[in-house]
Amino acid sequence: MALEVAFIGVSSAYPGDGEESTCFLVNGDILVDVGFNAGISVQALGVAPTDIDHIFITHCHHDHVIGLPGVLFLNSKRAAADREAGPLHLYGPQDLTPVTSAALAFLQADRYPQVVPEHEIHHVYPDESIEIGDLRVDVGRAFHPLDARSYRFTDTVTRGSVVITGDTAYHEGLAEFAKDCDVLIHEAAAPPTASGINQRYLHSRPQDAARVAQESSTSSLALVHYQTDQAAAMLSRAKEGFPNTRVARKGQRVKILGPGQAAWV
């Protein structure tokens, strides 16, 4: 089966009407970050919330975890949907533990334990790898104001791969981490007109994403985490440095059939 990434949301930290903050679905059962309405939004992609078996968190800024209580609540029926379903696995930096505890408190899980699924938290660190069936997930560094991760998903059968940067400013290690990947999904939250990296927020401009794509020799670049009114200018600026760039849209899917074989739907 081809490696597939569906774009649940691609927007900034303050999504507008009909938008969703940046989060992704990998192979139908792996959620990467949890947007405002991720538990509802995945259903538009034909996926039931109980289908989600793994959640990878890049970092714990609000817009990347704000939908966690809803996903946990909707995922609580996983055992009823599949008697062989194991626990829900959550992966991320150490901040994931207090954030999950806060989500459980919000759901009053001590009084109503039935509203959350059985789950396990795994702290992951750069240079580690996780095996999920035929998928290998490598953990990379992100350069952001709090502990943050990038993830590389590789189908060990077809060898197709995709890198999701999370929120990060440019750093040389990211290009090495993304080396020869088929699709690079890179944030571009900083405006293209910015003169450099804002050291307070540590986000990438589209030209920074293009630089990573060029240095890593990726096949294609997809920009996410942007304001809608900036999309055209952002794309134009990125294409100057890396022509095979697109602006990802909510609801899109990309299937990676093998090295250099990415089909966009």
Secondary structure, DSSP 4 states (H G I P E B T S, - for coil): --EEEEEEE-B-SS--TT--BSEEEETTTEEES--TTHHHHGGGGT--GGG--EEE-S---HHHHTTHHHHHHHHTTHHHH-TT---EEEEE-TTHHHHHHHHHHHTTTTT-GGGS--EEEEE--TT-EEEETTEEEEEEE--SSS--EEEEEEETTT--EEEE--S----HHHHHHTTT-SEEEEE--S-TT-SS--TTT----HHHHHHHHHHHT-SEEEEESB-GGGHHHHHHHHHHH-SSEEE--TT-EEEEEETTEEEE-
